[in-house]
Every structure is written in structure tokens, then in C-alpha cells.
Amino acid sequence: MEKRPYFIIGDLISNAAAAALAAWVASLLPTGWPMAVEMVAGMVLGMLAVLLVSPVFMLFFGALEVMVPTMLGSMLASMLPSMHPVLREDMAHMLSWGAGIGVGCWLFTQAAHFFVRGERRHG
């Protein structure tokens, strides 16, 4: 896993952007569906949206480092409109929540990577 600032900041930005995009795309679904159906449909739409933009980020930051956290973040962020329907009316909050979820998923995958690899900071 890359530790240079270019890659770390790029991965962070790509995850935030992908999750915000997924939340926005999922908010375009019609309302009134049962919550479980809307969450599954949102996850599918969110993953498809990220699959379309991920190749751009992969060119600059690496395929695995981008794909794993962006897919996780997009699936979680795309469930946001069904769990919090009020956010549909306030797009700025929707995008910021989606970006926050993307950053959280990036942090989770970083921590999981360090835990699995057994890497620790010395000093």
C-alpha cells in the first residue's frame, strides 16, 4: 500500500467523491418504496455509478487502493437517502454525509490493512 502523500490524498479524495456521487444517484430514486427495497436499489445504483467513474481514479492512484474502499463507501452512502429521507431535500447535506461516509470507509480499509499486515509505527 502506498504511503506517499500523493496517493494518500488522492485515495481520500476519490473515496469522498465516489461516496458523494453514490448518495446523490441514490437520492434520484422515487420515494414511497419499502425501505429494504429502496436500500437495495440504491446500493445497486451507487455501485454502478462508482464503476463508471472509478477507472479515472484508478489511472492515477491504483486499482486496488481505489476499488475496495470506493465500493464499500458507495454501498453505504447510497443507503443514506432511504434511511434519512429528509436529506433528499438538502443536497449539500446529502453530499457532505456521503463524502464523510467515503472518508470513514477509507479510514476503515487503511486500519484493516495495517492490522492484517501487522504494520506498526515505531518511535
Phi and psi in degrees as GROMACS dihedral restraints (atoms count N, CA, C in turn):
[ dihedral_restraints ]
;  ai    aj    ak    al  type     phi  dphi    fc
    3     4     5     6     1   -69.2    20    10
    4     5     6     7     1   142.1    20    10
    6     7     8     9     1  -119.3    20    10
    7     8     9    10     1     2.7    20    10
    9    10    11    12     1   -75.3    20    10
   10    11    12    13     1   144.5    20    10
   12    13    14    15     1   -56.6    20    10
   13    14    15    16     1   -35.6    20    10
   15    16    17    18     1   -56.3    20    10
   16    17    18    19     1   -46.5    20    10
   18    19    20    21     1   -73.9    20    10
   19    20    21    22     1   -38.9    20    10
   21    22    23    24     1   -64.0    20    10
   22    23    24    25     1   -48.4    20    10
   24    25    26    27     1   -67.1    20    10
   25    26    27    28     1   -39.7    20    10
   27    28    29    30     1   -63.7    20    10
   28    29    30    31     1   -42.4    20    10
   30    31    32    33     1   -64.7    20    10
   31    32    33    34     1   -40.2    20    10
   33    34    35    36     1   -63.2    20    10
   34    35    36    37     1   -45.1    20    10
   36    37    38    39     1   -66.2    20    10
   37    38    39    40     1   -41.9    20    10
   39    40    41    42     1   -65.0    20    10
   40    41    42    43     1   -37.2    20    10
   42    43    44    45     1   -69.0    20    10
   43    44    45    46     1   -42.4    20    10
   45    46    47    48     1   -64.2    20    10
   46    47    48    49     1   -43.5    20    10
   48    49    50    51     1   -67.1    20    10
   49    50    51    52     1   -42.1    20    10
   51    52    53    54     1   -65.9    20    10
   52    53    54    55     1   -42.0    20    10
   54    55    56    57     1   -69.0    20    10
   55    56    57    58     1   -38.1    20    10
   57    58    59    60     1   -64.8    20    10
   58    59    60    61     1   -40.1    20    10
   60    61    62    63     1   -62.8    20    10
   61    62    63    64     1   -42.7    20    10
   63    64    65    66     1   -64.4    20    10
   64    65    66    67     1   -40.7    20    10
   66    67    68    69     1   -64.5    20    10
   67    68    69    70     1   -40.4    20    10
   69    70    71    72     1   -65.8    20    10
   70    71    72    73     1   -45.3    20    10
   72    73    74    75     1   -62.5    20    10
   73    74    75    76     1   -41.0    20    10
   75    76    77    78     1   -67.5    20    10
   76    77    78    79     1   -28.0    20    10
   78    79    80    81     1   -71.7    20    10
   79    80    81    82     1   -13.0    20    10
   81    82    83    84     1   -79.2    20    10
   82    83    84    85     1   -11.4    20    10
   84    85    86    87     1   -64.6    20    10
   85    86    87    88     1   148.2    20    10
   87    88    89    90     1   -66.9    20    10
   88    89    90    91     1   150.3    20    10
   90    91    92    93     1   -88.5    20    10
   91    92    93    94     1   168.4    20    10
   93    94    95    96     1    97.9    20    10
   94    95    96    97     1    -5.0    20    10
   96    97    98    99     1   -77.8    20    10
   97    98    99   100     1   159.7    20    10
   99   100   101   102     1   -61.4    20    10
  100   101   102   103     1   147.6    20    10
  102   103   104   105     1   -57.2    20    10
  103   104   105   106     1   -43.3    20    10
  105   106   107   108     1   -63.8    20    10
  106   107   108   109     1   -42.0    20    10
  108   109   110   111     1   -65.8    20    10
  109   110   111   112     1   -42.2    20    10
  111   112   113   114     1   -65.9    20    10
  112   113   114   115     1   -36.6    20    10
  114   115   116   117     1   -66.3    20    10
  115   116   117   118     1   -43.1    20    10
  117   118   119   120     1   -66.0    20    10
  118   119   120   121     1   -44.7    20    10
  120   121   122   123     1   -63.5    20    10
  121   122   123   124     1   -39.4    20    10
  123   124   125   126     1   -64.6    20    10
  124   125   126   127     1   -39.7    20    10
  126   127   128   129     1   -63.2    20    10
  127   128   129   130     1   -42.7    20    10
  129   130   131   132     1   -64.6    20    10
  130   131   132   133     1   -46.7    20    10
  132   133   134   135     1   -63.7    20    10
  133   134   135   136     1   -41.4    20    10
  135   136   137   138     1   -62.8    20    10
  136   137   138   139     1   -42.5    20    10
  138   139   140   141     1   -65.6    20    10
  139   140   141   142     1   -40.0    20    10
  141   142   143   144     1   -64.6    20    10
  142   143   144   145     1   -40.3    20    10
  144   145   146   147     1   -62.7    20    10
  145   146   147   148     1   -42.9    20    10
  147   148   149   150     1   -69.8    20    10
  148   149   150   151     1   -34.3    20    10
  150   151   152   153     1   -62.5    20    10
  151   152   153   154     1   -29.0    20    10
  153   154   155   156     1   -76.6    20    10
  154   155   156   157     1   -33.0    20    10
  156   157   158   159     1   -98.6    20    10
  157   158   159   160     1   -16.4    20    10
  159   160   161   162     1   -59.6    20    10
  160   161   162   163     1   -39.5    20    10
  162   163   164   165     1   -56.9    20    10
  163   164   165   166     1   -30.3    20    10
  165   166   167   168     1   -65.6    20    10
  166   167   168   169     1   -46.1    20    10
  168   169   170   171     1   -68.6    20    10
  169   170   171   172     1   -34.8    20    10
  171   172   173   174     1   -64.3    20    10
  172   173   174   175     1   -31.9    20    10
  174   175   176   177     1   -60.1    20    10
  175   176   177   178     1   -34.9    20    10
  177   178   179   180     1   -98.5    20    10
  178   179   180   181     1   -29.0    20    10
  180   181   182   183     1  -122.3    20    10
  181   182   183   184     1     1.6    20    10
  183   184   185   186     1    97.2    20    10
  184   185   186   187     1   144.7    20    10
  186   187   188   189     1   -71.8    20    10
  187   188   189   190     1   -52.3    20    10
  189   190   191   192     1   -68.6    20    10
  190   191   192   193     1   -39.3    20    10
  192   193   194   195     1   -66.2    20    10
  193   194   195   196     1   -25.0    20    10
  195   196   197   198     1   -92.9    20    10
  196   197   198   199     1   -44.4    20    10
  198   199   200   201     1   -67.6    20    10
  199   200   201   202     1   -44.4    20    10
  201   202   203   204     1   -64.3    20    10
  202   203   204   205     1   -55.0    20    10
  204   205   206   207     1   -70.6    20    10
  205   206   207   208     1   -32.1    20    10
  207   208   209   210     1   -68.8    20    10
  208   209   210   211     1   -36.9    20    10
  210   211   212   213     1   -68.0    20    10
  211   212   213   214     1   -41.7    20    10
  213   214   215   216     1   -62.7    20    10
  214   215   216   217     1   -47.7    20    10
  216   217   218   219     1   -64.6    20    10
  217   218   219   220     1   -38.9    20    10
  219   220   221   222     1   -68.9    20    10
  220   221   222   223     1   -37.8    20    10
  222   223   224   225     1   -64.6    20    10
  223   224   225   226     1   -42.5    20    10
  225   226   227   228     1   -71.3    20    10
  226   227   228   229     1   -43.2    20    10
  228   229   230   231     1   -68.9    20    10
  229   230   231   232     1   -29.8    20    10
  231   232   233   234     1   -74.5    20    10
  232   233   234   235     1   -13.3    20    10
  234   235   236   237     1   -84.0    20    10
  235   236   237   238     1    -9.7    20    10
  237   238   239   240     1   -57.5    20    10
  238   239   240   241     1   -47.7    20    10
  240   241   242   243     1   -62.0    20    10
  241   242   243   244     1   -30.8    20    10
  243   244   245   246     1   -78.4    20    10
  244   245   246   247     1   -28.8    20    10
  246   247   248   249     1   -83.0    20    10
  247   248   249   250     1   -31.4    20    10
  249   250   251   252     1  -130.2    20    10
  250   251   252   253     1    79.1    20    10
  252   253   254   255     1   -62.2    20    10
  253   254   255   256     1   -20.9    20    10
  255   256   257   258     1   -63.9    20    10
  256   257   258   259     1   -29.6    20    10
  258   259   260   261     1   -66.4    20    10
  259   260   261   262     1   -18.7    20    10
  261   262   263   264     1   -60.4    20    10
  262   263   264   265     1   -34.7    20    10
  264   265   266   267     1   -78.9    20    10
  265   266   267   268     1   -24.7    20    10
  267   268   269   270     1  -112.6    20    10
  268   269   270   271     1    90.4    20    10
  270   271   272   273     1   -65.5    20    10
  271   272   273   274     1   -33.2    20    10
  273   274   275   276     1   -63.3    20    10
  274   275   276   277     1   -42.0    20    10
  276   277   278   279     1   -67.5    20    10
  277   278   279   280     1   -37.9    20    10
  279   280   281   282     1   -60.9    20    10
  280   281   282   283     1   -47.1    20    10
  282   283   284   285     1   -67.5    20    10
  283   284   285   286     1   -38.3    20    10
  285   286   287   288     1   -69.5    20    10
  286   287   288   289     1   -39.0    20    10
  288   289   290   291     1   -63.6    20    10
  289   290   291   292     1   -42.5    20    10
  291   292   293   294     1   -61.6    20    10
  292   293   294   295     1   -44.3    20    10
  294   295   296   297     1   -63.5    20    10
  295   296   297   298     1   -39.5    20    10
  297   298   299   300     1   -63.2    20    10
  298   299   300   301     1   -38.9    20    10
  300   301   302   303     1   -65.1    20    10
  301   302   303   304     1   -39.9    20    10
  303   304   305   306     1   -61.7    20    10
  304   305   306   307     1   -42.7    20    10
  306   307   308   309     1   -64.9    20    10
  307   308   309   310     1   -41.5    20    10
  309   310   311   312     1   -62.1    20    10
  310   311   312   313     1   -40.3    20    10
  312   313   314   315     1   -67.7    20    10
  313   314   315   316     1   -35.3    20    10
  315   316   317   318     1   -64.5    20    10
  316   317   318   319     1   -44.4    20    10
  318   319   320   321     1   -62.0    20    10
  319   320   321   322     1   -41.0    20    10
  321   322   323   324     1   -62.0    20    10
  322   323   324   325     1   -45.8    20    10
  324   325   326   327     1   -68.5    20    10
  325   326   327   328     1   -33.5    20    10
  327   328   329   330     1   -63.9    20    10
  328   329   330   331     1   -46.3    20    10
  330   331   332   333     1   -64.2    20    10
  331   332   333   334     1   -41.0    20    10
  333   334   335   336     1   -64.0    20    10
  334   335   336   337     1   -39.5    20    10
  336   337   338   339     1   -62.0    20    10
  337   338   339   340     1   -47.3    20    10
  339   340   341   342     1   -65.6    20    10
  340   341   342   343     1   -35.6    20    10
  342   343   344   345     1   -67.3    20    10
  343   344   345   346     1   -45.7    20    10
  345   346   347   348     1   -66.7    20    10
  346   347   348   349     1   -41.3    20    10
  348   349   350   351     1   -77.5    20    10
  349   350   351   352     1   -16.3    20    10
  351   352   353   354     1    74.2    20    10
  352   353   354   355     1    24.6    20    10
  354   355   356   357     1   -81.7    20    10
  355   356   357   358     1   134.0    20    10
  357   358   359   360     1  -133.9    20    10
  358   359   360   361     1   152.5    20    10
  360   361   362   363     1   -82.0    20    10
  361   362   363   364     1   136.4    20    10
  363   364   365   366     1  -112.2    20    10
  364   365   366   367     1   132.9    20    10
